[in-house]
Every structure is written in structure tokens, then in C-alpha cells.
Amino acid sequence: VPSWLTFEHLNATVAAVQRSNYLKGLNSPSEQAVDLSDESIQYFQSPLLTALLRWCQTVCVGYGLSVSNFTQSFSDGKVFCALIHYYFSEALDWADVRPTTRDLHNKPKEQIAVEQQDKPIDGNWVGVFSPPARVSHELRSALEGEKYNFELVESAIQTMGMVPHLIRAFDISNTTPDEKVIITAVAHLCWRLLGMQTERRAVIKFQKAWRQWYQIHVVAKKEFAASLIQRSWRKFVMRKRVSKLVARRKAEVTIANAIYAYVLRQRFLRQREAIRSIQTYWRGVLDRRDRCAKEIAASCIQAAVRSMIAEKKKRQEDAAVRIQAWWRMEQARFRFGQLKKAASITERFYLAAQVRNSFIDMRNAAVKIQSFTRMMIARKAFNQERSKIISVQAAIRGQLQRSNFAKQKVAAINIQRVARGLIDRKLAAAKRDAVRRIQFVARVHIAHNKLRDLLSKARAISCAARGYLARKQLN
């Protein structure tokens, strides 16, 4: 197991997965607390291997898989698929995992047995020691499912990266895999999956911190801008109300002045008519008195007086008509001046309101443009900083990956050299055993033929001896 995979880290990871499984209702409370340092349950007397095996068992509980060792339990590839899907479900879909020979154990043996058909021996040693066999359809499908599962594992490992290519279907499927190779592959896969989990947690923390900073600063700025807008709007509404009250007051004063002038004019007209009536009546009385007293003396003067009175009355009427015309002209001019003044005030207020509204619209548009520009500048600066950080991280990770890959490549070459040596020695031993068996059978066959010849010769000799003895007795 590589040195960067520690017992404490694995123990903490197993505890976290067990807590998650217990919350999901997958583990019983008795399975939650297991002391991995106890020598009675250790795998090969190694706490680290025991912790690694316990990690595989804990993760595979939710997938209904049992893991008891690093050989047969990993021979169908479903355990690798479960480990990858638990931590990195984007790289592997559990629905794509196919059934394997492990799923056929609960079926009757007649469905998975190998059907054999004997053929007559034609004298060929291959036909004697390798009889023809035909695998059932279910078993063939299960073996193809194991190969497909290992293809899914290889594709997921290529997607994740930083994991050496140690898992091959033809080395593991339908056979007992090499335990050291499986332990090495599982250790590298565990390191990579736990590292990706740590990276995801770091990204989530960074996103939470960014959202909090955004809420604190940007929302505060928006609230301050909203308060400024509300304060300006209240001032504008107040000014508008005050101006309306002033205009209303001026209009009321103008209307009151006009009504007062109209009342005074009507009163003056009534008084003038009353004065005229009184004067006419008094003149009539005086005329009647004078006419009664001086009827005889004033008969000649009456015509002249009447003519003078008529002329005077005409002049008075003309003067009254001129005074009335002048008074009406003055009243109309005063009323026109008041209306003109009110119209100019209304027009100035309307123009001021239009200018104020256009200024507020332009200011709001300028504020929006400034906010959008600041947002674009901040986003561009953030993207530049983020690209620089990503470039630095990519360079560092590339350097680390190249150094790790060089070390892993040297280790894999050494492991492959040892594995090929073991495979070659096993093949040589198998060939040597086959040759010995063939030689033994050949020697047995030759000895059998020699024994048969000796027996036939002995029978002939015994027959000849018995015939000779019989003929000798007869003679």
C-alpha cells in the first residue's frame, strides 16, 4: 500500500461512510463501532489493509455487494463500479453495470453447468486430454457482463486521471486475480476518490464564502441606493405638493378678488340706480312745486329750462356711459392680467415638472449604466484572477501528476516484470507437468505393449513345452 494512504485517514473515512449509511438505514447500530486496530480481525495482520478492506465493505453495503477479500470479491468488477459510483457518479452510471457470475449463484446448477458432449477418440492427444465443451448462454452473458463492467471501470479511471492502469479484464475476469495487484489498484483508487471528495468540499466552501460576500456587499449597496432614491422621491413629492398648495392658494385669492370686485360693481350699480331714481323723483317733486307756484311766471322759461335740463341730462348720460365703459375696461384688464399671471405660473410649474421628470429618468439610466459597467469590470477582473489561479493550479497539478506518474510508471514496470516472471514460471511449470504426464502415459503404453508381447511369447513357449511333454508321454 502506498505511503500516502494512512490508517488514520482510512479509519476516519470508514466512520463517515458508516454514519451516512446509518442515516440511510443501511447499517445496524452494532455495525457502527468496529476497532480496526484489533489483531483478531486484521487482514494479513495489517491494520492498513484491514482498514482498506473495511472501507470497501462499508461503501458496498448500499449496493448489496459483499467484500471478504482482495481476490474473488473483485473478480467481476462490480465492486470497482460501486466504489467509483459512490464518490464520482458523473463518471459511471450504476444502471449500466451488468449482471455477472456472482448473480448466478442463486440459480439452479443446471442453468450454469457446462454441457459436455463426448466424441470418439481419433488417436489425437489433444482430443484425449481436452474434450469439447459448450458454455451455457447465461454463463456466457455473465462473462461478457464482467468484461463490460471492467470496460466501464477503465473508462471512469481515464476520466478521473491520476490512477495507474492496473485493472484488465482478461487478467481478473473468470479467474483468481493477483491479490497484490488488486490491493495496489484499490489503494490508488481510494486515494484518488478521497482526493476528489476533498476537492469538491473545497469548491463548495469557496462557493458558500463567495455567496456570503456577495450578499453582504452587493445587497448593502443596493439598499443604500434604494434609500437614496426613496429620499429623493419623497423630496420631489413634497415639493410637488407644496407647489400645488401655493398655486391653489393663488387661485383662491384670484377668485376671491374677482368675486369681491363683482359684488362691489353690482352694489355700485344698484346705488347708482337708486340715486338716479331719487334724483328723478326729487326733481319731479320740485318741478311740480315750481310748476304749481310759478305756472304763470315760468311758462316761458319752462321751454328753455326743459331744453337745458334735457341737454344736461344727455351730458350726464354720456358721462355715465363713458365712466361705465372705462370701469368695465379696467375690470377686464385687471381680470386678464390675473389670468395671464396664473397661466404663466401654471406653465412654469408644468415645464419645471417635465424637466424634473426627464432629469430623474436620465439620472436613473446613468445609475443603471454605471452599475452595469462596474459589474462588468468586476466580473472581468474576477475572471482574469480566476484564470490565473486555474493556470497556476493546473501547472502545479501537472508537475505533481508527472512526478507521480513517473514514480508509478517505474513501480508498474517493476510489478509487471515480476508478474510476467511469475506467469512465465507458472506456464513453464504447467508445460513441464504436461510433458511429464505425456511421457508417463507413453511409457505406460510402451511397457504395456512389451508386457503383452512377453505374455504372448510365454504362452507360446508354455504351449510348446506342454505339447512336447504330452508327445513324450504318449511315445
C-alpha positions as CSV (number, residue, x, y, z in Angstrom):
1,V,0.0,0.0,0.0
2,P,1.4,3.5,-0.9
3,S,2.8,5.5,2.0
4,W,0.4,8.5,1.4
5,L,-2.6,6.3,2.3
6,T,-2.6,6.3,6.2
7,F,-4.6,4.2,8.6
8,E,-6.0,7.3,10.4
9,H,-7.4,8.8,7.2
10,L,-9.0,5.4,6.2
11,N,-10.4,4.9,9.7
12,A,-12.0,8.4,9.6
13,T,-13.4,7.8,6.1
14,V,-14.9,4.5,7.2
15,A,-16.5,6.1,10.2
16,A,-18.0,8.9,8.0
17,V,-19.4,6.4,5.5
18,Q,-20.9,4.3,8.3
19,R,-22.6,7.4,9.7
20,S,-24.0,8.1,6.3
21,N,-25.2,4.5,5.9
22,Y,-26.8,4.5,9.3
23,L,-28.7,7.7,8.5
24,K,-30.0,5.9,5.3
25,G,-31.0,2.9,7.4
26,L,-28.4,0.5,5.8
27,N,-26.4,-0.4,8.9
28,S,-27.5,-1.6,12.3
29,P,-26.1,0.2,15.4
30,S,-23.9,-2.8,16.2
31,E,-22.1,-2.4,12.9
32,Q,-21.2,1.2,13.5
33,A,-18.3,0.8,16.0
34,V,-15.5,-1.6,14.9
35,D,-12.0,-1.3,16.2
36,L,-9.8,-1.8,13.1
37,S,-6.6,-2.0,15.2
38,D,-7.8,-5.3,16.8
39,E,-5.4,-8.0,15.6
40,S,-8.1,-10.7,15.7
41,I,-10.0,-9.1,12.7
42,Q,-7.0,-7.8,10.7
43,Y,-6.3,-8.8,7.2
44,F,-2.9,-10.4,6.8
45,Q,-2.0,-8.9,10.2
46,S,-2.0,-5.4,8.7
47,P,-4.2,-2.7,10.1
48,L,-3.9,-0.6,6.9
49,L,-5.1,-3.5,4.7
50,T,-7.9,-4.2,7.2
51,A,-9.0,-0.6,7.1
52,L,-8.9,-0.6,3.2
53,L,-11.0,-3.8,3.1
54,R,-13.4,-2.3,5.7
55,W,-13.7,0.8,3.6
56,C,-14.7,-1.3,0.5
57,Q,-17.2,-3.3,2.6
58,T,-18.8,-0.1,4.1
59,V,-19.2,1.6,0.7
60,C,-20.6,-1.6,-1.0
61,V,-23.3,-2.1,1.7
62,G,-25.6,0.3,-0.1
63,Y,-25.2,-1.6,-3.4
64,G,-25.9,-5.1,-1.9
65,L,-22.3,-6.4,-2.5
66,S,-20.3,-8.4,-0.1
67,V,-16.5,-7.9,0.1
68,S,-14.5,-10.5,2.0
69,N,-11.0,-10.5,0.4
70,F,-8.9,-8.8,-2.4
71,T,-9.2,-11.7,-4.8
72,Q,-12.6,-13.3,-5.7
73,S,-14.7,-10.4,-4.4
74,F,-13.1,-8.1,-7.1
75,S,-13.1,-10.7,-10.0
76,D,-16.4,-9.4,-11.6
77,G,-15.7,-5.7,-11.5
78,K,-18.9,-4.7,-9.7
79,V,-17.0,-3.7,-6.5
80,F,-14.9,-1.3,-8.5
81,C,-18.0,0.1,-10.2
82,A,-19.7,0.6,-6.8
83,L,-16.6,2.4,-5.3
84,I,-16.4,4.8,-8.3
85,H,-20.2,5.4,-8.4
86,Y,-20.3,6.2,-4.7
87,Y,-17.8,9.1,-4.9
88,F,-18.0,10.1,-8.6
89,S,-21.4,9.2,-10.1
90,E,-20.8,11.5,-13.1
91,A,-18.2,9.2,-14.5
92,L,-20.2,5.9,-14.1
93,D,-23.9,5.2,-14.1
94,W,-24.9,2.3,-11.9
95,A,-27.7,1.4,-14.2
96,D,-25.1,0.5,-16.9
97,V,-23.5,-2.2,-14.6
98,R,-24.4,-5.7,-16.0
99,P,-25.0,-8.9,-14.1
100,T,-22.0,-11.3,-13.6
101,T,-21.3,-14.8,-12.4
102,R,-21.9,-13.6,-8.9
103,D,-25.6,-13.1,-9.7
104,L,-25.9,-16.7,-11.0
105,H,-25.0,-18.3,-7.6
106,N,-28.7,-18.3,-6.5
107,K,-29.9,-20.1,-9.7
108,P,-30.1,-23.9,-10.2
109,K,-26.8,-25.5,-11.2
110,E,-28.4,-27.0,-14.4
111,Q,-28.7,-23.4,-15.8
112,I,-25.0,-22.6,-15.4
113,A,-23.4,-26.1,-15.7
114,V,-21.0,-26.8,-18.6
115,E,-22.6,-29.1,-21.1
116,Q,-20.2,-31.8,-22.4
117,Q,-20.6,-34.0,-25.4
118,D,-18.3,-37.0,-25.7
119,K,-16.8,-37.6,-29.1
120,P,-14.9,-40.8,-30.3
121,I,-11.1,-40.6,-29.8
122,D,-9.3,-40.3,-33.1
123,G,-5.9,-41.0,-31.7
124,N,-5.0,-37.4,-31.1
125,W,-3.7,-36.5,-27.7
126,V,-5.5,-33.1,-27.8
127,G,-8.8,-34.9,-28.2
128,V,-7.9,-37.3,-25.3
129,F,-7.0,-34.6,-22.7
130,S,-9.2,-31.6,-23.9
131,P,-12.7,-32.9,-24.5
132,P,-15.1,-30.4,-26.3
133,A,-17.3,-28.2,-24.0
134,R,-20.1,-25.8,-24.7
135,V,-20.8,-23.0,-22.2
136,S,-24.4,-22.1,-21.4
137,H,-26.0,-18.9,-22.6
138,E,-26.4,-17.5,-19.1
139,L,-22.8,-18.1,-18.2
140,R,-21.6,-16.6,-21.4
141,S,-23.7,-13.5,-20.8
142,A,-22.4,-13.2,-17.3
143,L,-18.8,-13.4,-18.5
144,E,-19.5,-10.7,-21.1
145,G,-21.1,-8.6,-18.4
146,E,-17.8,-8.9,-16.3
147,K,-15.8,-7.7,-19.3
148,Y,-18.2,-4.8,-19.9
149,N,-18.0,-3.8,-16.2
150,F,-14.2,-3.7,-16.4
151,E,-14.5,-1.5,-19.6
152,L,-16.8,0.9,-17.5
153,V,-14.1,0.9,-14.8
154,E,-11.3,1.7,-17.3
155,S,-13.4,4.5,-18.9
156,A,-14.1,6.0,-15.4
157,I,-10.4,5.8,-14.4
158,Q,-9.4,7.6,-17.6
159,T,-12.0,10.3,-16.9
160,M,-10.7,10.8,-13.3
161,G,-7.0,10.5,-14.1
162,M,-4.0,10.1,-11.8
163,V,-4.8,6.3,-11.3
164,P,-2.4,3.8,-12.8
165,H,-3.8,1.3,-15.4
166,L,-3.5,-1.9,-13.4
167,I,-7.0,-3.4,-13.9
168,R,-7.5,-5.5,-17.1
169,A,-10.5,-7.8,-17.7
170,F,-8.5,-10.7,-19.1
171,D,-6.3,-10.8,-16.0
172,I,-9.2,-10.7,-13.5
173,S,-12.4,-11.9,-15.0
174,N,-13.3,-15.6,-14.7
175,T,-10.2,-16.4,-12.7
176,T,-8.5,-15.7,-9.3
177,P,-6.8,-12.3,-9.6
178,D,-3.4,-11.5,-8.2
179,E,-4.0,-10.2,-4.7
180,K,-1.1,-7.7,-4.7
181,V,-2.3,-6.1,-8.0
182,I,-5.9,-5.7,-6.6
183,I,-4.6,-4.2,-3.4
184,T,-2.4,-1.7,-5.3
185,A,-5.3,-0.8,-7.7
186,V,-7.8,-0.4,-4.8
187,A,-5.3,1.8,-2.8
188,H,-4.7,4.1,-5.8
189,L,-8.4,4.3,-6.5
190,C,-9.1,5.0,-2.8
191,W,-6.5,7.8,-2.8
192,R,-7.9,9.4,-5.9
193,L,-11.6,9.2,-4.9
194,L,-10.9,10.6,-1.4
195,G,-8.9,13.4,-3.0
196,M,-11.7,14.2,-5.4
197,Q,-14.1,14.3,-2.4
198,T,-11.8,16.8,-0.7
199,E,-11.6,18.9,-3.8
200,R,-15.4,19.0,-4.1
201,R,-15.7,20.1,-0.4
202,A,-13.2,22.9,-1.0
203,V,-15.1,24.1,-4.1
204,I,-18.4,24.0,-2.1
205,K,-16.8,26.1,0.8
206,F,-15.4,28.6,-1.7
207,Q,-18.9,29.0,-3.3
208,K,-20.6,29.5,0.1
209,A,-18.0,32.1,1.0
210,W,-18.5,33.9,-2.3
211,R,-22.3,33.9,-1.9
212,Q,-22.0,35.3,1.6
213,W,-19.6,38.1,0.5
214,Y,-21.9,38.9,-2.4
215,Q,-24.9,39.1,-0.1
216,I,-23.1,41.4,2.4
217,H,-21.6,43.9,-0.1
218,V,-23.8,43.9,-3.2
219,V,-27.1,43.8,-1.2
220,A,-25.8,46.6,1.1
221,K,-25.0,48.8,-1.9
222,K,-28.5,48.1,-3.4
223,E,-30.2,49.0,-0.1
224,F,-28.1,52.3,0.1
225,A,-29.1,53.2,-3.5
226,A,-32.7,52.4,-2.8
227,S,-32.7,54.6,0.3
228,L,-31.2,57.5,-1.8
229,I,-33.8,57.0,-4.4
230,Q,-36.6,56.9,-1.9
231,R,-35.3,60.1,-0.1
232,S,-35.1,61.9,-3.5
233,W,-38.6,60.8,-4.4
234,R,-40.0,61.9,-1.1
235,K,-38.4,65.4,-1.6
236,F,-39.8,65.6,-5.1
237,V,-43.3,64.6,-3.9
238,M,-43.1,67.2,-1.1
239,R,-42.0,69.9,-3.4
240,K,-44.8,69.0,-5.8
241,R,-47.4,69.1,-3.0
242,V,-46.1,72.5,-1.8
243,S,-46.2,73.9,-5.3
244,K,-49.8,72.6,-5.7
245,L,-50.8,74.2,-2.5
246,V,-49.2,77.6,-3.5
247,A,-50.9,77.5,-6.8
248,R,-54.2,76.6,-5.2
249,R,-53.8,79.4,-2.7
250,K,-53.1,81.9,-5.5
251,A,-56.1,80.7,-7.5
252,E,-58.3,81.0,-4.4
253,V,-57.0,84.6,-3.9
254,T,-57.6,85.5,-7.5
255,I,-61.1,84.0,-7.5
256,A,-61.9,85.8,-4.2
257,N,-60.7,89.2,-5.7
258,A,-62.8,88.6,-8.8
259,I,-65.9,87.8,-6.7
260,Y,-65.3,90.8,-4.4
261,A,-64.9,93.1,-7.4
262,Y,-68.1,91.7,-9.0
263,V,-70.1,92.3,-5.7
264,L,-68.8,95.9,-5.4
265,R,-69.7,96.6,-9.0
266,Q,-73.2,95.2,-8.5
267,R,-73.6,97.3,-5.4
268,F,-72.3,100.4,-7.2
269,L,-74.8,99.8,-10.0
270,R,-77.7,99.4,-7.6
271,Q,-76.7,102.5,-5.6
272,R,-76.4,104.5,-8.8
273,E,-79.8,103.4,-10.0
274,A,-81.2,104.2,-6.6
275,I,-79.6,107.7,-6.7
276,R,-80.9,108.3,-10.2
277,S,-84.4,107.2,-9.1
278,I,-84.3,109.5,-6.0
279,Q,-82.9,112.4,-8.1
280,T,-85.6,111.9,-10.7
281,Y,-88.3,111.7,-8.1
282,W,-87.0,114.8,-6.2
283,R,-86.7,116.7,-9.4
284,G,-90.3,115.8,-10.3
285,V,-91.4,117.0,-6.9
286,L,-89.5,120.2,-7.3
287,D,-90.8,120.6,-10.8
288,R,-94.3,120.1,-9.7
289,R,-93.9,122.6,-6.9
290,D,-92.3,125.2,-9.1
291,R,-94.9,124.5,-11.8
292,C,-97.7,124.9,-9.3
293,A,-96.1,128.1,-7.8
294,K,-94.8,129.6,-10.9
295,E,-97.1,128.2,-13.5
296,I,-97.9,131.5,-15.0
297,A,-94.5,133.2,-14.5
298,A,-92.4,130.3,-15.7
299,S,-94.5,129.3,-18.7
300,C,-91.9,131.0,-21.0
301,I,-88.9,129.9,-19.1
302,Q,-90.1,126.2,-19.0
303,A,-89.2,125.6,-22.6
304,A,-85.7,126.9,-22.1
305,V,-85.3,125.2,-18.8
306,R,-86.6,122.0,-20.2
307,S,-84.2,122.2,-23.1
308,M,-81.3,122.9,-20.8
309,I,-82.4,120.1,-18.5
310,A,-82.6,117.7,-21.4
311,E,-79.2,118.7,-22.7
312,K,-77.7,118.4,-19.2
313,K,-79.3,115.0,-18.8
314,K,-77.9,113.9,-22.1
315,R,-74.4,115.1,-21.0
316,Q,-74.8,113.2,-17.7
317,E,-75.9,110.1,-19.5
318,D,-72.9,110.4,-21.9
319,A,-70.6,110.9,-18.9
320,A,-72.1,107.9,-17.1
321,V,-71.8,105.7,-20.2
322,R,-68.1,106.8,-20.5
323,I,-67.5,106.1,-16.8
324,Q,-69.1,102.7,-17.1
325,A,-67.1,101.8,-20.2
326,W,-63.9,102.9,-18.6
327,W,-64.7,100.9,-15.4
328,R,-65.5,97.8,-17.4
329,M,-62.3,98.2,-19.4
330,E,-60.3,98.5,-16.1
331,Q,-62.0,95.4,-14.6
332,A,-61.4,93.4,-17.8
333,R,-57.8,94.5,-18.0
334,F,-57.3,93.5,-14.3
335,R,-59.0,90.2,-14.8
336,F,-56.9,89.5,-17.9
337,G,-53.7,90.3,-16.0
338,Q,-54.7,88.0,-13.2
339,L,-55.5,85.2,-15.7
340,K,-52.2,85.8,-17.6
341,K,-50.2,85.7,-14.4
342,A,-51.9,82.4,-13.3
343,A,-51.3,80.9,-16.8
344,S,-47.6,81.9,-16.7
345,I,-47.3,80.3,-13.2
346,T,-49.0,77.1,-14.3
347,E,-46.9,76.9,-17.4
348,R,-43.7,77.4,-15.5
349,F,-44.7,74.7,-13.0
350,Y,-45.6,72.3,-15.8
351,L,-42.3,72.9,-17.6
352,A,-40.4,72.5,-14.3
353,A,-42.2,69.2,-13.6
354,Q,-41.3,68.0,-17.1
355,V,-37.6,69.0,-16.8
356,R,-37.5,67.4,-13.3
357,N,-39.0,64.1,-14.6
358,S,-36.6,64.0,-17.6
359,F,-33.7,64.7,-15.2
360,I,-34.8,61.8,-12.9
361,D,-35.1,59.4,-15.9
362,M,-31.6,60.4,-17.1
363,R,-30.2,60.0,-13.6
364,N,-31.8,56.6,-13.2
365,A,-30.5,55.5,-16.6
366,A,-27.0,56.8,-15.7
367,V,-27.1,54.9,-12.4
368,K,-28.1,51.7,-14.2
369,I,-25.3,52.1,-16.8
370,Q,-22.8,52.8,-14.1
371,S,-23.9,49.7,-12.1
372,F,-23.8,47.5,-15.2
373,T,-20.3,48.9,-16.1
374,R,-19.0,48.3,-12.6
375,M,-20.4,44.8,-12.6
376,M,-18.8,44.0,-16.0
377,I,-15.4,45.4,-14.8
378,A,-15.6,43.4,-11.5
379,R,-16.6,40.3,-13.4
380,K,-13.8,40.7,-15.9
381,A,-11.2,41.2,-13.1
382,F,-12.6,38.2,-11.3
383,N,-12.4,36.0,-14.4
384,Q,-8.8,37.2,-15.0
385,E,-7.9,36.3,-11.4
386,R,-9.7,33.0,-11.7
387,S,-8.0,32.1,-15.0
388,K,-4.6,32.9,-13.4
389,I,-5.3,30.8,-10.4
390,I,-6.6,27.9,-12.6
391,S,-3.4,28.2,-14.7
392,V,-1.2,28.1,-11.6
393,Q,-3.1,25.2,-10.2
394,A,-3.1,23.3,-13.5
395,A,0.7,23.8,-13.7
396,I,1.3,22.6,-10.2
397,R,-1.1,19.6,-10.6
398,G,0.6,18.8,-13.9
399,Q,4.0,18.8,-12.3
400,L,2.7,16.7,-9.4
401,Q,1.0,14.3,-11.8
402,R,4.1,14.0,-14.0
403,S,6.3,13.2,-11.0
404,N,3.7,10.8,-9.5
405,F,3.2,9.2,-13.0
406,A,6.9,8.7,-13.3
407,K,7.1,7.0,-9.9
408,Q,4.0,5.0,-10.7
409,K,5.3,4.0,-14.1
410,V,8.6,2.7,-12.5
411,A,6.6,0.8,-9.9
412,A,4.1,-0.5,-12.5
413,I,7.1,-1.7,-14.7
414,N,8.6,-3.5,-11.8
415,I,5.3,-5.0,-10.9
416,Q,4.6,-6.0,-14.5
417,R,8.2,-7.5,-14.7
418,V,7.6,-9.6,-11.5
419,A,4.1,-10.5,-12.7
420,R,5.3,-11.6,-16.1
421,G,8.1,-13.6,-14.4
422,L,5.5,-15.3,-12.2
423,I,3.2,-16.0,-15.2
424,D,6.1,-17.4,-17.3
425,R,7.2,-19.6,-14.4
426,K,3.7,-20.9,-14.0
427,L,3.4,-21.6,-17.7
428,A,6.8,-23.4,-17.7
429,A,5.7,-25.4,-14.7
430,A,2.4,-26.3,-16.4
431,K,4.1,-27.3,-19.6
432,R,6.7,-29.4,-17.7
433,D,3.9,-31.1,-15.8
434,A,2.0,-31.8,-19.1
435,V,5.2,-33.2,-20.8
436,R,5.8,-35.4,-17.7
437,R,2.2,-36.7,-17.9
438,I,2.6,-37.4,-21.6
439,Q,5.9,-39.2,-21.1
440,F,4.4,-41.2,-18.3
441,V,1.4,-42.2,-20.4
442,A,3.7,-43.1,-23.3
443,R,6.0,-45.1,-21.1
444,V,3.0,-46.9,-19.6
445,H,1.7,-47.7,-23.1
446,I,5.1,-49.0,-24.3
447,A,5.5,-51.1,-21.1
448,H,2.0,-52.4,-21.7
449,N,2.9,-53.4,-25.3
450,K,6.2,-55.1,-24.2
451,L,4.3,-56.9,-21.4
452,R,1.7,-58.1,-23.9
453,D,4.5,-59.4,-26.3
454,L,6.2,-61.2,-23.4
455,L,2.9,-62.8,-22.3
456,S,2.2,-64.0,-25.8
457,K,5.7,-65.4,-26.1
458,A,5.4,-67.0,-22.7
459,R,2.1,-68.6,-23.7
460,A,3.6,-69.9,-26.9
461,I,6.6,-71.4,-25.0
462,S,4.3,-72.9,-22.4
463,C,2.1,-74.4,-25.1
464,A,5.1,-75.8,-26.9
465,A,6.5,-77.3,-23.7
466,R,3.2,-78.9,-22.8
467,G,2.9,-80.4,-26.3
468,Y,6.4,-81.7,-26.1
469,L,5.8,-83.3,-22.7
470,A,2.5,-84.7,-23.9
471,R,4.0,-86.2,-27.0
472,K,6.9,-87.6,-24.9
473,Q,4.4,-89.3,-22.5
474,L,2.5,-90.8,-25.4
475,N,5.6,-92.3,-27.0
